[in-house]
Structures are given as structure tokens and as C-alpha cells.
Amino acid sequence: MTTAHQNSFLDRFDRERPLIGMVHLPALPGAPEFDGDRDTLHERARTDATRLESGDIDAIMLENFGDAPFYPETVPSHVVADMTAIASTVADAVDVPLGINVLRNDADAALSIAAAVDADFIRTNVHVGTAATDQGVLEGRAHETVRRRERIAPDVAILADVHVKHATPVGETAIERAALETVERGKADGVIVSGSGTGNEAALEDVERVVSGLSAHGVQAPVFVGSGVTADTVGDCFAAGADGAIVGTALKEDGVTTNPVDSSRVESVVTAAQRVLE
């Protein structure tokens, strides 16, 4: 059965197959590589977000990418506080849907931040099932996340990874079955198919299997490609059936994930996506 959230998520965007651009935050206070300057964090996030919006990206997702090594499941309160402050800066600077991802797998924190800044969606890496990761074994908390969402942020959509990158699934290995469980039993509003790591291409066969597997069971939740999308590959992702894409590394200066957003690269990816949809 498809929920109201699942039916409405894609309606938030003007483009038929939306592109979500990443704002990868440098290390936050408390992380090993924090440089001691909060003002710079805010300015960097604001600049990246406005470049994405100016380049006609459909939505923005904020992520504490620089905080490695990541807390496995629950981040400290100071991380939530700083991400909320930065998310508020971004929300004030742009007028496109905003998403929150708190690494490694703190969906509760992401929901709390989203509720505070009126964001539109969150991403959770392990929503159902179990994954072996460099942070240890992570278990999905869909039962907590969905109930918490209904209490504090009922309009926030949940995008959940299937066979998330930088991890190995424990148990169910058929990606189409895992996607079905994520939506039907985990009540996610959309699923994300990624490659093995940040910037690595997702296997188009995996995308096709997830799309066809959901369709075969009458499930209409959108499928996003979550890594490795470039101007050269975005058309292939859409041809495989993806409803949208999350783009990060390809939009950065010199194609380096931790670099600032490059407006010319944004234009290239957006133009390539629009060409496919014409």
C-alpha cells in the first residue's frame, strides 16, 4: 500500500525528475578536522546552496560529511545544534526544498533539525534491516523514525537507502526485496540506490531491479540514484527508471567531494538532465 507521503513527495518539485544537490559540510565543532571557525561553515554552506539554486537544482540536501569518523547511530547534542544553525542559514538563503542527512545514521537528529528549520525531507542510511559498516553493525530504526516523524514533523518525507554505500547488507541480499521491505514495512517515502562509496556510480542493473520490483507489487514510491551521477550518466540513470538523482561530487570544483560547488558543473549536469526530459 502506498502512503500519502509517498504519493506526494515528487509533487514538491517542478521538474518531472528532480535533481537534489549536496551541500557537504566541512568538519563541525567537535570533529577532528574542525578548523575553529563557525562563521566559515555558515558562509560555505550558504554559498554552496545559492550556487546550486542559481544553477536550477531542484532541492538541496545538507550533510555533515566532514565529521569523520562518524558516530554510528546517535550524534552528540552539539552536532545537532550546529547543524540546525547551519540549516537555518541555508533555509533563509534559498527557496527550494531542503533535506537533512545526519551521518552516520541518526534519523532522529535529522528529523529534529528538519522540524526546527521547516525542511522538507531527510535521508536515512539504514532504515530497515542490518548493515555491516566501518562504524560497526547498524540496525534500522524505522519503528522509531516513522513514529517520531508523525509526532514532530509530519510533513517531512523520509528517503531511505537500499544496500547503502560504504556498507555490506546483512541478511537479505536481493536489492529489489530490500527496497520493497523499506517502503512497505519501513514506510519510507522513497528509496535511494547508490554505488559502493561516495562518488561511485550506482549499477544501472540495481536501479532497474528496484524500479521493476516496486512496480511489480504496485508500489509507487520514487527511486533516486544516490551516488556517481554526472552529466554523462544522468540520462542513463533516468533511462533505467530512476525518478530523480542526488548529485554531489560531480558538482564540486575539480570533481572533488570536499571542494566548493562549481556553478559551471551544476549547469552541465542540469542541462544534461533537461535534455533527457525534452
Backbone hydrogen bonds, N-H to C=O, Kabsch-Sander energy under -0.5 kcal/mol:
donor,donor_aa,acceptor,acceptor_aa,energy
7,N,3,T,-2.0
8,S,4,A,-1.7
9,F,5,H,-1.5
11,D,8,S,-0.7
12,R,9,F,-1.7
13,F,10,L,-1.5
20,I,245,A,-3.0
21,G,19,L,-0.6
21,G,59,A,-2.9
22,M,247,V,-2.2
23,V,61,M,-3.0
24,H,22,M,-0.6
25,L,23,V,-0.8
25,L,63,E,-3.0
31,A,28,L,-2.4
34,F,31,A,-1.7
38,R,36,G,-0.6
41,L,37,D,-1.1
42,H,38,R,-2.0
43,E,39,D,-2.4
44,R,40,T,-2.8
45,A,41,L,-2.3
46,R,42,H,-2.5
47,T,43,E,-2.6
48,D,44,R,-2.7
49,A,45,A,-2.4
50,T,46,R,-2.4
51,R,47,T,-2.1
52,L,48,D,-2.1
53,E,49,A,-2.5
54,S,50,T,-2.7
55,G,51,R,-1.4
56,D,53,E,-1.9
57,I,52,L,-2.2
58,D,19,L,-1.3
59,A,19,L,-1.4
60,I,97,P,-2.4
61,M,21,G,-2.5
62,L,99,G,-2.7
63,E,23,V,-2.1
64,N,101,N,-1.0
65,F,63,E,-1.9
66,G,25,L,-2.0
67,D,64,N,-1.6
68,A,65,F,-0.5
79,V,76,P,-0.9
80,V,76,P,-1.4
81,A,77,S,-2.5
82,D,78,H,-2.3
83,M,79,V,-2.6
84,T,80,V,-2.3
85,A,81,A,-2.1
86,I,82,D,-2.4
87,A,83,M,-2.9
88,S,84,T,-2.1
89,T,85,A,-1.7
90,V,86,I,-2.4
91,A,87,A,-2.9
92,D,88,S,-2.0
93,A,89,T,-1.0
93,A,90,V,-0.7
94,V,90,V,-1.6
99,G,60,I,-2.9
100,I,121,F,-1.6
101,N,62,L,-2.5
103,L,101,N,-0.7
106,D,102,V,-1.9
107,A,105,N,-1.3
110,A,106,D,-2.0
111,L,107,A,-2.7
112,S,108,D,-2.2
113,I,109,A,-2.6
114,A,110,A,-2.7
115,A,111,L,-2.7
116,A,112,S,-1.9
117,V,113,I,-2.0
118,D,114,A,-0.8
119,A,114,A,-2.4
120,D,98,L,-2.9
121,F,98,L,-1.5
122,I,157,A,-2.3
123,R,100,I,-2.1
124,T,159,L,-2.3
130,T,170,V,-0.7
131,A,138,L,-2.5
132,A,168,T,-2.9
133,T,131,A,-0.6
133,T,136,G,-2.2
134,D,166,H,-0.7
136,G,133,T,-1.6
138,L,131,A,-3.0
138,L,136,G,-0.5
140,G,129,G,-3.1
141,R,126,V,-0.6
142,A,127,H,-1.5
144,E,141,R,-1.1
145,T,141,R,-2.9
146,V,142,A,-2.5
147,R,143,H,-0.6
148,R,144,E,-2.7
149,R,145,T,-2.6
150,E,146,V,-1.9
151,R,147,R,-1.1
152,I,148,R,-2.5
153,A,149,R,-2.3
156,V,153,A,-2.1
157,A,120,D,-2.5
159,L,122,I,-2.8
159,L,157,A,-0.6
160,A,158,I,-0.5
160,A,190,G,-2.4
161,D,124,T,-2.1
162,V,192,I,-2.5
166,H,196,S,-2.9
168,T,132,A,-2.1
170,V,130,T,-2.8
171,G,169,P,-0.5
172,E,170,V,-0.7
175,I,173,T,-0.7
178,A,174,A,-2.3
179,A,175,I,-2.2
180,L,176,E,-1.8
181,E,177,R,-2.4
182,T,178,A,-2.1
183,V,179,A,-1.8
184,E,180,L,-3.1
185,R,181,E,-1.3
186,G,181,E,-2.1
187,K,183,V,-0.9
188,A,182,T,-2.0
189,D,158,I,-2.4
190,G,158,I,-1.0
191,V,222,P,-2.4
192,I,160,A,-2.0
193,V,224,F,-2.9
194,S,162,V,-0.5
194,S,192,I,-0.5
195,G,200,N,-0.8
200,N,197,G,-2.3
202,A,227,S,-1.0
206,D,203,A,-0.7
207,V,203,A,-1.7
208,E,204,L,-2.7
209,R,205,E,-2.4
210,V,206,D,-2.4
211,V,207,V,-2.7
212,S,208,E,-2.8
213,G,209,R,-2.3
214,L,210,V,-2.4
215,S,211,V,-2.2
216,A,212,S,-2.4
217,H,213,G,-0.7
217,H,214,L,-0.9
218,G,215,S,-1.9
219,V,214,L,-2.7
224,F,191,V,-3.0
225,V,244,G,-1.9
226,G,193,V,-2.9
226,G,224,F,-0.5
234,V,230,T,-2.1
237,C,233,T,-2.1
238,F,234,V,-2.1
239,A,235,G,-2.3
240,A,236,D,-1.6
241,G,238,F,-1.5
242,A,237,C,-2.0
243,D,223,V,-3.0
244,G,223,V,-1.0
245,A,18,P,-2.0
246,I,225,V,-3.1
247,V,20,I,-3.1
247,V,245,A,-0.6
251,L,248,G,-1.9
252,K,249,T,-1.7
253,E,260,P,-2.6
255,G,252,K,-2.5
256,V,253,E,-1.5
257,T,255,G,-0.5
259,N,256,V,-1.9
262,D,251,L,-3.3
263,S,261,V,-0.6
265,R,262,D,-0.5
266,V,262,D,-2.0
267,E,263,S,-2.3
268,S,264,S,-1.8
269,V,265,R,-2.1
270,V,266,V,-2.7
271,T,267,E,-2.5
272,A,268,S,-2.0
273,A,269,V,-2.3
274,Q,270,V,-2.6
275,R,271,T,-2.2
276,V,272,A,-1.4
277,L,273,A,-1.4
278,E,274,Q,-0.9
278,E,275,R,-0.5
